[in-house]
Amino acid sequence: MKTVLQVLQYGDFDFRFKTDFDPHSNPDVILKIISGAAFSMSTTLWGGNEGAVLAVLRSLIIADLAVSVNRKEMIKMMDEQSAAMAKAMREAKKEFEKEGGKVITFGPGIKPPKMAN
C-alpha cells in the first residue's frame, strides 16, 4: 500500500502533506495516479464517502489555483487534460459494453449495492 496523498491539519493555517510518490524522478507516476483514481471513482471501488472526499479535493484544487502563478493557464491545462481523460474513459466504457460488460454509474453519496464477486 502507498500513500497517494495524506493531508493533516494541525491548526487553522497549518496543513501538512505526505505522499509516497515522486513525480520529479518518475513523471509517469502522475498518469498512473490519474488513471487509477479515475477508474476507482467510476466503479464500485469508490468507497461511499464521495461527497466529503470530493469537497476536500476541490478545496485543495481551489487553494492551489489561488496561489498559482498563472491561474488561467493552469485551469486551461486541467480542462484539456480532464477532457482527454474523459474521452478515453468513455471510449473504454463503450468497448467494455461492446464486449458484453455492464457499467453502472452511481451518483455522489450513493453507495452501490453489496454484490457477490
mmCIF file of the C-alpha atoms, coordinates in Angstrom:
data_MODEL
# 
_entry.id   MODEL 
# 
loop_
_atom_site.group_PDB 
_atom_site.id 
_atom_site.type_symbol 
_atom_site.label_atom_id 
_atom_site.label_alt_id 
_atom_site.label_comp_id 
_atom_site.label_asym_id 
_atom_site.label_entity_id 
_atom_site.label_seq_id 
_atom_site.pdbx_PDB_ins_code 
_atom_site.Cartn_x 
_atom_site.Cartn_y 
_atom_site.Cartn_z 
_atom_site.occupancy 
_atom_site.B_iso_or_equiv 
_atom_site.pdbx_formal_charge 
_atom_site.auth_seq_id 
_atom_site.auth_comp_id 
_atom_site.auth_asym_id 
_atom_site.auth_atom_id 
_atom_site.pdbx_PDB_model_num 
ATOM 1   C CA . MET A 1 1   ? 0.000   0.000   0.000   1.00 0.00 ? 1   MET A CA 1 
ATOM 2   C CA . LYS A 1 2   ? 1.209   3.518   -0.821  1.00 0.00 ? 2   LYS A CA 1 
ATOM 3   C CA . THR A 1 3   ? 0.119   6.898   0.452   1.00 0.00 ? 3   THR A CA 1 
ATOM 4   C CA . VAL A 1 4   ? -1.177  8.812   -2.557  1.00 0.00 ? 4   VAL A CA 1 
ATOM 5   C CA . LEU A 1 5   ? -1.889  11.907  -0.506  1.00 0.00 ? 5   LEU A CA 1 
ATOM 6   C CA . GLN A 1 6   ? -2.229  12.380  3.208   1.00 0.00 ? 6   GLN A CA 1 
ATOM 7   C CA . VAL A 1 7   ? -3.345  15.797  4.422   1.00 0.00 ? 7   VAL A CA 1 
ATOM 8   C CA . LEU A 1 8   ? -3.214  16.582  8.120   1.00 0.00 ? 8   LEU A CA 1 
ATOM 9   C CA . GLN A 1 9   ? -4.435  19.832  9.626   1.00 0.00 ? 9   GLN A CA 1 
ATOM 10  C CA . TYR A 1 10  ? -2.713  20.840  12.871  1.00 0.00 ? 10  TYR A CA 1 
ATOM 11  C CA . GLY A 1 11  ? -4.213  24.331  13.125  1.00 0.00 ? 11  GLY A CA 1 
ATOM 12  C CA . ASP A 1 12  ? -6.257  26.787  11.125  1.00 0.00 ? 12  ASP A CA 1 
ATOM 13  C CA . PHE A 1 13  ? -3.360  27.501  8.751   1.00 0.00 ? 13  PHE A CA 1 
ATOM 14  C CA . ASP A 1 14  ? -1.051  24.540  9.386   1.00 0.00 ? 14  ASP A CA 1 
ATOM 15  C CA . PHE A 1 15  ? -1.597  21.854  6.763   1.00 0.00 ? 15  PHE A CA 1 
ATOM 16  C CA . ARG A 1 16  ? 0.967   19.112  6.244   1.00 0.00 ? 16  ARG A CA 1 
ATOM 17  C CA . PHE A 1 17  ? 1.083   16.870  3.214   1.00 0.00 ? 17  PHE A CA 1 
ATOM 18  C CA . LYS A 1 18  ? 2.670   13.462  2.677   1.00 0.00 ? 18  LYS A CA 1 
ATOM 19  C CA . THR A 1 19  ? 2.937   11.236  -0.367  1.00 0.00 ? 19  THR A CA 1 
ATOM 20  C CA . ASP A 1 20  ? 4.961   8.170   -1.325  1.00 0.00 ? 20  ASP A CA 1 
ATOM 21  C CA . PHE A 1 21  ? 5.154   9.288   -4.964  1.00 0.00 ? 21  PHE A CA 1 
ATOM 22  C CA . ASP A 1 22  ? 7.949   11.351  -6.529  1.00 0.00 ? 22  ASP A CA 1 
ATOM 23  C CA . PRO A 1 23  ? 6.811   12.872  -9.834  1.00 0.00 ? 23  PRO A CA 1 
ATOM 24  C CA . HIS A 1 24  ? 10.209  14.568  -10.289 1.00 0.00 ? 24  HIS A CA 1 
ATOM 25  C CA . SER A 1 25  ? 12.071  11.271  -10.592 1.00 0.00 ? 25  SER A CA 1 
ATOM 26  C CA . ASN A 1 26  ? 9.207   9.449   -12.355 1.00 0.00 ? 26  ASN A CA 1 
ATOM 27  C CA . PRO A 1 27  ? 6.783   11.738  -14.265 1.00 0.00 ? 27  PRO A CA 1 
ATOM 28  C CA . ASP A 1 28  ? 4.761   8.687   -15.450 1.00 0.00 ? 28  ASP A CA 1 
ATOM 29  C CA . VAL A 1 29  ? 3.568   8.188   -11.875 1.00 0.00 ? 29  VAL A CA 1 
ATOM 30  C CA . ILE A 1 30  ? 1.148   11.118  -12.324 1.00 0.00 ? 30  ILE A CA 1 
ATOM 31  C CA . LEU A 1 31  ? -0.588  9.438   -15.271 1.00 0.00 ? 31  LEU A CA 1 
ATOM 32  C CA . LYS A 1 32  ? -0.858  6.231   -13.242 1.00 0.00 ? 32  LYS A CA 1 
ATOM 33  C CA . ILE A 1 33  ? -2.436  8.105   -10.336 1.00 0.00 ? 33  ILE A CA 1 
ATOM 34  C CA . ILE A 1 34  ? -4.881  9.907   -12.653 1.00 0.00 ? 34  ILE A CA 1 
ATOM 35  C CA . SER A 1 35  ? -5.976  6.764   -14.478 1.00 0.00 ? 35  SER A CA 1 
ATOM 36  C CA . GLY A 1 36  ? -6.126  4.667   -11.297 1.00 0.00 ? 36  GLY A CA 1 
ATOM 37  C CA . ALA A 1 37  ? -8.154  7.277   -9.436  1.00 0.00 ? 37  ALA A CA 1 
ATOM 38  C CA . ALA A 1 38  ? -10.497 7.787   -12.401 1.00 0.00 ? 38  ALA A CA 1 
ATOM 39  C CA . PHE A 1 39  ? -11.071 4.026   -12.655 1.00 0.00 ? 39  PHE A CA 1 
ATOM 40  C CA . SER A 1 40  ? -11.749 3.741   -8.940  1.00 0.00 ? 40  SER A CA 1 
ATOM 41  C CA . MET A 1 41  ? -14.060 6.756   -8.962  1.00 0.00 ? 41  MET A CA 1 
ATOM 42  C CA . SER A 1 42  ? -16.080 5.295   -11.843 1.00 0.00 ? 42  SER A CA 1 
ATOM 43  C CA . THR A 1 43  ? -16.536 1.807   -10.382 1.00 0.00 ? 43  THR A CA 1 
ATOM 44  C CA . THR A 1 44  ? -17.882 0.192   -7.255  1.00 0.00 ? 44  THR A CA 1 
ATOM 45  C CA . LEU A 1 45  ? -14.382 0.562   -5.771  1.00 0.00 ? 45  LEU A CA 1 
ATOM 46  C CA . TRP A 1 46  ? -15.336 4.170   -4.902  1.00 0.00 ? 46  TRP A CA 1 
ATOM 47  C CA . GLY A 1 47  ? -15.897 3.983   -1.171  1.00 0.00 ? 47  GLY A CA 1 
ATOM 48  C CA . GLY A 1 48  ? -19.171 5.669   -0.214  1.00 0.00 ? 48  GLY A CA 1 
ATOM 49  C CA . ASN A 1 49  ? -17.853 8.898   1.275   1.00 0.00 ? 49  ASN A CA 1 
ATOM 50  C CA . GLU A 1 50  ? -17.581 10.563  -2.124  1.00 0.00 ? 50  GLU A CA 1 
ATOM 51  C CA . GLY A 1 51  ? -19.234 13.822  -1.126  1.00 0.00 ? 51  GLY A CA 1 
ATOM 52  C CA . ALA A 1 52  ? -16.733 14.556  1.633   1.00 0.00 ? 52  ALA A CA 1 
ATOM 53  C CA . VAL A 1 53  ? -13.713 13.402  -0.369  1.00 0.00 ? 53  VAL A CA 1 
ATOM 54  C CA . LEU A 1 54  ? -14.701 15.427  -3.440  1.00 0.00 ? 54  LEU A CA 1 
ATOM 55  C CA . ALA A 1 55  ? -15.332 18.513  -1.309  1.00 0.00 ? 55  ALA A CA 1 
ATOM 56  C CA . VAL A 1 56  ? -11.821 18.245  0.188   1.00 0.00 ? 56  VAL A CA 1 
ATOM 57  C CA . LEU A 1 57  ? -10.193 17.540  -3.197  1.00 0.00 ? 57  LEU A CA 1 
ATOM 58  C CA . ARG A 1 58  ? -11.936 20.524  -4.746  1.00 0.00 ? 58  ARG A CA 1 
ATOM 59  C CA . SER A 1 59  ? -10.944 22.717  -1.793  1.00 0.00 ? 59  SER A CA 1 
ATOM 60  C CA . LEU A 1 60  ? -7.289  21.731  -2.279  1.00 0.00 ? 60  LEU A CA 1 
ATOM 61  C CA . ILE A 1 61  ? -7.528  22.419  -6.020  1.00 0.00 ? 61  ILE A CA 1 
ATOM 62  C CA . ILE A 1 62  ? -9.080  25.845  -5.411  1.00 0.00 ? 62  ILE A CA 1 
ATOM 63  C CA . ALA A 1 63  ? -6.334  26.661  -2.897  1.00 0.00 ? 63  ALA A CA 1 
ATOM 64  C CA . ASP A 1 64  ? -3.690  25.549  -5.412  1.00 0.00 ? 64  ASP A CA 1 
ATOM 65  C CA . LEU A 1 65  ? -5.230  27.715  -8.130  1.00 0.00 ? 65  LEU A CA 1 
ATOM 66  C CA . ALA A 1 66  ? -5.463  30.667  -5.749  1.00 0.00 ? 66  ALA A CA 1 
ATOM 67  C CA . VAL A 1 67  ? -1.686  30.675  -5.255  1.00 0.00 ? 67  VAL A CA 1 
ATOM 68  C CA . SER A 1 68  ? -0.819  29.668  -8.827  1.00 0.00 ? 68  SER A CA 1 
ATOM 69  C CA . VAL A 1 69  ? 1.481   31.986  -10.766 1.00 0.00 ? 69  VAL A CA 1 
ATOM 70  C CA . ASN A 1 70  ? -0.641  31.627  -13.900 1.00 0.00 ? 70  ASN A CA 1 
ATOM 71  C CA . ARG A 1 71  ? -4.130  30.604  -12.830 1.00 0.00 ? 71  ARG A CA 1 
ATOM 72  C CA . LYS A 1 72  ? -5.751  30.804  -16.277 1.00 0.00 ? 72  LYS A CA 1 
ATOM 73  C CA . GLU A 1 73  ? -3.043  28.662  -17.873 1.00 0.00 ? 73  GLU A CA 1 
ATOM 74  C CA . MET A 1 74  ? -3.373  26.079  -15.071 1.00 0.00 ? 74  MET A CA 1 
ATOM 75  C CA . ILE A 1 75  ? -7.177  25.938  -15.482 1.00 0.00 ? 75  ILE A CA 1 
ATOM 76  C CA . LYS A 1 76  ? -6.783  25.586  -19.253 1.00 0.00 ? 76  LYS A CA 1 
ATOM 77  C CA . MET A 1 77  ? -4.308  22.721  -18.818 1.00 0.00 ? 77  MET A CA 1 
ATOM 78  C CA . MET A 1 78  ? -6.567  20.947  -16.289 1.00 0.00 ? 78  MET A CA 1 
ATOM 79  C CA . ASP A 1 79  ? -9.558  21.401  -18.594 1.00 0.00 ? 79  ASP A CA 1 
ATOM 80  C CA . GLU A 1 80  ? -7.704  19.961  -21.587 1.00 0.00 ? 80  GLU A CA 1 
ATOM 81  C CA . GLN A 1 81  ? -6.236  17.045  -19.655 1.00 0.00 ? 81  GLN A CA 1 
ATOM 82  C CA . SER A 1 82  ? -9.507  16.136  -17.929 1.00 0.00 ? 82  SER A CA 1 
ATOM 83  C CA . ALA A 1 83  ? -11.358 16.330  -21.266 1.00 0.00 ? 83  ALA A CA 1 
ATOM 84  C CA . ALA A 1 84  ? -8.828  13.945  -22.819 1.00 0.00 ? 84  ALA A CA 1 
ATOM 85  C CA . MET A 1 85  ? -9.196  11.575  -19.853 1.00 0.00 ? 85  MET A CA 1 
ATOM 86  C CA . ALA A 1 86  ? -12.998 11.758  -20.033 1.00 0.00 ? 86  ALA A CA 1 
ATOM 87  C CA . LYS A 1 87  ? -12.882 10.887  -23.738 1.00 0.00 ? 87  LYS A CA 1 
ATOM 88  C CA . ALA A 1 88  ? -10.604 7.911   -23.063 1.00 0.00 ? 88  ALA A CA 1 
ATOM 89  C CA . MET A 1 89  ? -12.877 6.736   -20.229 1.00 0.00 ? 89  MET A CA 1 
ATOM 90  C CA . ARG A 1 90  ? -15.968 6.978   -22.472 1.00 0.00 ? 90  ARG A CA 1 
ATOM 91  C CA . GLU A 1 91  ? -14.223 5.021   -25.223 1.00 0.00 ? 91  GLU A CA 1 
ATOM 92  C CA . ALA A 1 92  ? -13.098 2.341   -22.770 1.00 0.00 ? 92  ALA A CA 1 
ATOM 93  C CA . LYS A 1 93  ? -16.659 2.105   -21.391 1.00 0.00 ? 93  LYS A CA 1 
ATOM 94  C CA . LYS A 1 94  ? -18.062 1.666   -24.929 1.00 0.00 ? 94  LYS A CA 1 
ATOM 95  C CA . GLU A 1 95  ? -15.548 -1.092  -25.682 1.00 0.00 ? 95  GLU A CA 1 
ATOM 96  C CA . PHE A 1 96  ? -16.299 -2.823  -22.387 1.00 0.00 ? 96  PHE A CA 1 
ATOM 97  C CA . GLU A 1 97  ? -20.046 -2.731  -23.079 1.00 0.00 ? 97  GLU A CA 1 
ATOM 98  C CA . LYS A 1 98  ? -19.474 -3.855  -26.669 1.00 0.00 ? 98  LYS A CA 1 
ATOM 99  C CA . GLU A 1 99  ? -17.711 -6.942  -25.307 1.00 0.00 ? 99  GLU A CA 1 
ATOM 100 C CA . GLY A 1 100 ? -20.702 -7.746  -23.088 1.00 0.00 ? 100 GLY A CA 1 
ATOM 101 C CA . GLY A 1 101 ? -19.667 -5.932  -19.922 1.00 0.00 ? 101 GLY A CA 1 
ATOM 102 C CA . LYS A 1 102 ? -22.107 -3.881  -17.896 1.00 0.00 ? 102 LYS A CA 1 
ATOM 103 C CA . VAL A 1 103 ? -21.367 -0.434  -16.485 1.00 0.00 ? 103 VAL A CA 1 
ATOM 104 C CA . ILE A 1 104 ? -23.496 1.059   -13.721 1.00 0.00 ? 104 ILE A CA 1 
ATOM 105 C CA . THR A 1 105 ? -22.993 4.692   -12.717 1.00 0.00 ? 105 THR A CA 1 
ATOM 106 C CA . PHE A 1 106 ? -23.636 5.810   -9.160  1.00 0.00 ? 106 PHE A CA 1 
ATOM 107 C CA . GLY A 1 107 ? -24.104 9.449   -8.255  1.00 0.00 ? 107 GLY A CA 1 
ATOM 108 C CA . PRO A 1 108 ? -22.130 11.094  -5.447  1.00 0.00 ? 108 PRO A CA 1 
ATOM 109 C CA . GLY A 1 109 ? -23.125 9.913   -1.992  1.00 0.00 ? 109 GLY A CA 1 
ATOM 110 C CA . ILE A 1 110 ? -24.907 6.806   -3.281  1.00 0.00 ? 110 ILE A CA 1 
ATOM 111 C CA . LYS A 1 111 ? -23.413 3.536   -2.164  1.00 0.00 ? 111 LYS A CA 1 
ATOM 112 C CA . PRO A 1 112 ? -23.599 0.678   -4.649  1.00 0.00 ? 112 PRO A CA 1 
ATOM 113 C CA . PRO A 1 113 ? -25.498 -2.415  -3.515  1.00 0.00 ? 113 PRO A CA 1 
ATOM 114 C CA . LYS A 1 114 ? -23.419 -5.172  -1.966  1.00 0.00 ? 114 LYS A CA 1 
ATOM 115 C CA . MET A 1 115 ? -22.851 -7.836  -4.563  1.00 0.00 ? 115 MET A CA 1 
ATOM 116 C CA . ALA A 1 116 ? -21.064 -11.159 -4.585  1.00 0.00 ? 116 ALA A CA 1 
ATOM 117 C CA . ASN A 1 117 ? -17.844 -11.272 -6.596  1.00 0.00 ? 117 ASN A CA 1 
# 
